[in-house]
Amino acid sequence: MTARVPEIKLSADELSLMSMFQGMTGATARDCLVDEKRDRVIFVIAPGQMGLAIGKEGASVKKIERAVRRPVEVVEWADDVEGLVRNALGAKFVQEVRVSDRLDGTKGVVVVVDSRKKGAVLGLGGKNAEKVRLLAKRYFDVSSLQITSEL
């Protein structure tokens, strides 16, 4: 399933963060989410620009974190929900992404990961799982996302 073109309204703060990000890294920011609940900023960048966005040994991200005074996370854009989930969680950990259309019209996603890596995929306090939920809902109108491991 490809992205619907969502009506995403960016605040002046988010626009200025994107401008600063692009100026400091040279990477193209497609979107910016300020996650107040987890006190972080998530940038969605153009495909193929992850190295540019992170910088040598993470220098660009560290520079931005100092400027915004909160953690910064970078996710590479993908045109489908499966690709975005893989990019947000780390493709090497994701074994399978299943998307289903529910009878009530909502979409559900089940992500299957290696059972030995499930903790790393979920992140401390589930922060990575929450990031994927935010992005999947924002771009693909996914109402539920479940991360599981099959034995």
VEXKOLDREN-110189 format. One record per residue (C-alpha): chain; x, y, z; residue number from 1; residue in three letters. Coordinates in Angstrom, 1 decimal, padded with zeros to 4 digits. Layout:
<pts>
PT  kette    east   north      up   nr  rest
PT      A       X       Y       Z  NUM   ALA
...
</pts>
This chain:
<pts>
PT  kette    east   north      up   nr  rest
PT      A   000.0   000.0   000.0    1   MET
PT      A   001.4   003.4  -001.0    2   THR
PT      A   001.2   006.6   001.0    3   ALA
PT      A  -001.9   008.6   000.7    4   ARG
PT      A  -000.9   012.2   000.5    5   VAL
PT      A  -001.8   013.3   004.0    6   PRO
PT      A  -002.8   016.8   004.9    7   GLU
PT      A   000.1   017.4   007.3    8   ILE
PT      A   000.1   020.8   008.9    9   LYS
PT      A   003.5   021.9   010.1   10   LEU
PT      A   003.8   024.4   012.9   11   SER
PT      A   006.2   027.4   012.6   12   ALA
PT      A   008.5   025.5   015.1   13   ASP
PT      A   008.5   022.4   013.0   14   GLU
PT      A   009.2   024.3   009.8   15   LEU
PT      A   012.1   026.1   011.5   16   SER
PT      A   013.5   022.8   012.9   17   LEU
PT      A   013.4   021.3   009.4   18   MET
PT      A   015.2   024.4   008.0   19   SER
PT      A   017.8   024.2   010.7   20   MET
PT      A   018.2   020.4   010.1   21   PHE
PT      A   018.7   020.9   006.3   22   GLN
PT      A   021.1   023.7   006.9   23   GLY
PT      A   023.3   021.8   009.4   24   MET
PT      A   023.2   018.4   007.6   25   THR
PT      A   022.7   019.0   003.9   26   GLY
PT      A   020.0   016.3   003.9   27   ALA
PT      A   016.5   017.0   002.8   28   THR
PT      A   013.9   016.8   005.6   29   ALA
PT      A   010.5   015.7   004.4   30   ARG
PT      A   008.8   016.0   007.7   31   ASP
PT      A   009.4   016.8   011.4   32   CYS
PT      A   007.5   015.4   014.4   33   LEU
PT      A   008.0   016.9   017.8   34   VAL
PT      A   007.1   014.1   020.2   35   ASP
PT      A   006.4   015.9   023.4   36   GLU
PT      A   005.5   012.7   025.2   37   LYS
PT      A   008.9   011.2   024.7   38   ARG
PT      A   010.7   014.6   024.6   39   ASP
PT      A   012.4   014.1   021.2   40   ARG
PT      A   012.3   015.3   017.6   41   VAL
PT      A   011.9   012.9   014.7   42   ILE
PT      A   013.0   013.9   011.2   43   PHE
PT      A   011.8   012.1   008.2   44   VAL
PT      A   014.4   012.5   005.4   45   ILE
PT      A   014.5   011.8   001.7   46   ALA
PT      A   015.5   008.3   000.6   47   PRO
PT      A   019.3   007.7   000.3   48   GLY
PT      A   020.3   010.6   002.6   49   GLN
PT      A   020.7   008.8   005.9   50   MET
PT      A   024.5   009.0   005.8   51   GLY
PT      A   024.4   012.7   005.1   52   LEU
PT      A   021.8   013.3   007.9   53   ALA
PT      A   023.7   011.3   010.5   54   ILE
PT      A   027.2   012.6   009.6   55   GLY
PT      A   030.5   011.0   010.3   56   LYS
PT      A   030.3   009.1   013.6   57   GLU
PT      A   026.9   010.8   014.3   58   GLY
PT      A   028.4   014.3   014.3   59   ALA
PT      A   025.5   015.9   012.4   60   SER
PT      A   022.8   014.4   014.7   61   VAL
PT      A   024.8   015.3   017.8   62   LYS
PT      A   025.1   018.9   016.6   63   LYS
PT      A   021.4   019.1   016.0   64   ILE
PT      A   020.7   017.6   019.5   65   GLU
PT      A   022.8   020.3   021.1   66   ARG
PT      A   020.9   023.0   019.1   67   ALA
PT      A   017.4   021.7   020.0   68   VAL
PT      A   018.4   020.5   023.5   69   ARG
PT      A   016.6   017.1   023.1   70   ARG
PT      A   017.2   013.8   021.5   71   PRO
PT      A   016.9   013.6   017.7   72   VAL
PT      A   015.9   010.6   015.6   73   GLU
PT      A   016.1   010.3   011.9   74   VAL
PT      A   014.0   007.9   009.7   75   VAL
PT      A   014.4   007.5   006.0   76   GLU
PT      A   011.1   007.9   004.0   77   TRP
PT      A   009.5   005.0   002.1   78   ALA
PT      A   006.5   005.1  -000.2   79   ASP
PT      A   004.8   002.1   001.5   80   ASP
PT      A   004.0   001.2   005.1   81   VAL
PT      A   006.2  -001.9   004.9   82   GLU
PT      A   009.3   000.1   003.9   83   GLY
PT      A   008.7   002.9   006.4   84   LEU
PT      A   008.3   000.3   009.2   85   VAL
PT      A   011.6  -001.4   008.2   86   ARG
PT      A   013.4   002.0   008.0   87   ASN
PT      A   012.1   003.1   011.4   88   ALA
PT      A   012.9  -000.1   013.2   89   LEU
PT      A   016.0  -001.2   011.4   90   GLY
PT      A   015.6  -003.5   008.4   91   ALA
PT      A   018.1  -006.1   009.7   92   LYS
PT      A   015.8  -006.8   012.7   93   PHE
PT      A   012.5  -007.0   010.8   94   VAL
PT      A   011.6  -010.4   009.4   95   GLN
PT      A   008.2  -009.6   008.0   96   GLU
PT      A   005.6  -006.8   007.9   97   VAL
PT      A   002.0  -007.8   007.4   98   ARG
PT      A  -000.6  -005.2   006.6   99   VAL
PT      A  -004.3  -006.0   006.9  100   SER
PT      A  -007.4  -004.0   006.1  101   ASP
PT      A  -010.0  -004.5   008.8  102   ARG
PT      A  -013.7  -004.8   008.3  103   LEU
PT      A  -014.3  -001.5   010.1  104   ASP
PT      A  -012.1   000.2   007.4  105   GLY
PT      A  -009.0   000.6   009.6  106   THR
PT      A  -005.6  -000.8   008.8  107   LYS
PT      A  -003.6  -003.0   011.1  108   GLY
PT      A   000.1  -003.8   010.9  109   VAL
PT      A   001.9  -006.8   012.5  110   VAL
PT      A   005.7  -006.7   012.5  111   VAL
PT      A   007.5  -009.9   013.0  112   VAL
PT      A   011.0  -009.6   014.5  113   VAL
PT      A   013.8  -011.9   015.6  114   ASP
PT      A   012.9  -013.0   019.2  115   SER
PT      A   016.5  -012.5   020.3  116   ARG
PT      A   016.4  -008.9   019.1  117   LYS
PT      A   012.8  -007.9   020.2  118   LYS
PT      A   014.1  -005.8   023.1  119   GLY
PT      A   016.4  -003.8   020.9  120   ALA
PT      A   013.6  -003.4   018.3  121   VAL
PT      A   011.1  -002.1   020.9  122   LEU
PT      A   013.6   000.3   022.4  123   GLY
PT      A   013.9   001.5   026.0  124   LEU
PT      A   010.3   001.9   027.3  125   GLY
PT      A   009.0   001.0   023.9  126   GLY
PT      A   010.2   004.3   022.3  127   LYS
PT      A   011.0   002.7   018.9  128   ASN
PT      A   007.6   001.0   018.8  129   ALA
PT      A   005.9   004.4   019.6  130   GLU
PT      A   007.9   006.1   016.8  131   LYS
PT      A   006.7   003.5   014.3  132   VAL
PT      A   003.1   003.9   015.5  133   ARG
PT      A   003.3   007.7   015.1  134   LEU
PT      A   004.7   007.5   011.6  135   LEU
PT      A   002.4   004.7   010.4  136   ALA
PT      A  -000.6   006.6   011.6  137   LYS
PT      A   000.5   009.9   010.2  138   ARG
PT      A   001.2   008.7   006.7  139   TYR
PT      A  -000.8   005.5   006.1  140   PHE
PT      A  -003.7   005.8   008.6  141   ASP
PT      A  -002.7   002.7   010.4  142   VAL
PT      A  -004.8   002.3   013.6  143   SER
PT      A  -002.9  -000.5   015.2  144   SER
PT      A   000.6  -001.8   015.1  145   LEU
PT      A   001.8  -004.9   016.9  146   GLN
PT      A   005.4  -006.0   017.2  147   ILE
PT      A   005.8  -009.8   017.8  148   THR
PT      A   008.3  -012.5   017.4  149   SER
PT      A   007.5  -016.0   016.1  150   GLU
PT      A   009.3  -018.9   017.7  151   LEU
</pts>
